[in-house]
Amino acid sequence: MRIGILISGRGSNMAAIIDAVASGEIPDSTVEVVISDKADAAGFAKAVSERHFPVQSKSASAKYSRKASRSPFSLYMNTMLR
């Protein structure tokens, strides 16, 4: 199963999911992408450096403003999660 993780801050739930995949608790799975609407989400650093897990970090806020509309961000997430 391919997993995409949505984060908004520290990434504590993301870390638990990554650990569960690594330990086999979530079998036959890989974490494919970490997405946030906050470019400075601390979870990005955790995903890449602290967890030593091969994930691609993307921030939607570089392309779309949260204040403008949720529709462009939803389209971005849909594209990234395919």
C-alpha positions in Angstrom: 0.0 0.0 0.0 1.3 3.5 -0.9 0.8 6.0 1.9 0.6 9.8 1.7 0.8 11.7 5.0 -0.7 15.1 5.5 0.9 17.2 8.3 0.3 20.6 9.7 2.9 20.9 12.4 5.4 18.8 14.3 4.7 15.5 12.6 4.2 13.3 15.7 1.5 11.2 14.0 3.6 11.1 10.9 6.5 9.7 12.9 4.2 7.0 14.4 3.0 6.0 10.9 6.6 5.9 9.5 7.7 3.7 12.5 4.7 1.4 12.0 5.6 0.9 8.3 9.3 0.3 9.2 8.5 -2.2 11.8 5.9 -4.1 9.7 3.0 -3.2 11.9 1.5 -1.7 8.7 2.6 -4.5 6.3 3.4 -4.2 2.6 3.4 -0.4 2.8 5.6 2.5 1.9 5.4 6.2 2.7 5.5 8.0 -0.6 4.9 11.6 0.2 4.5 14.1 3.0 2.3 17.1 2.3 1.6 20.2 4.3 0.0 23.5 3.6 2.6 25.1 5.8 6.1 25.5 4.3 7.7 25.7 7.7 6.0 22.6 9.2 8.6 21.1 11.6 7.4 17.6 10.5 9.3 18.1 7.2 12.6 18.1 8.9 11.6 15.1 11.0 10.5 13.2 7.9 13.7 13.7 6.1 16.5 14.0 8.7 15.4 12.5 12.0 13.5 9.6 10.7 16.0 8.7 8.0 13.1 7.6 5.9 12.9 8.0 2.1 10.1 10.4 1.7 9.5 13.4 -0.6 8.5 16.5 1.2 6.2 19.0 -0.5 4.7 22.2 0.7 1.6 23.4 -1.0 2.0 26.9 0.4 4.8 27.6 -2.0 2.2 27.4 -4.8 -1.2 28.2 -3.2 -2.3 30.5 -0.4 -4.4 29.0 2.3 -6.3 32.3 2.6 -7.3 32.3 -1.1 -9.2 29.1 -1.6 -9.1 25.5 -0.5 -9.9 24.3 -4.1 -6.4 24.9 -5.5 -4.8 23.2 -2.4 -7.2 20.3 -2.8 -6.2 19.9 -6.4 -2.6 20.0 -5.4 -3.1 17.3 -2.8 -5.1 15.2 -5.3 -2.2 15.4 -7.8 0.5 14.6 -5.2 -1.5 11.6 -3.8 -2.0 9.8 -7.1 
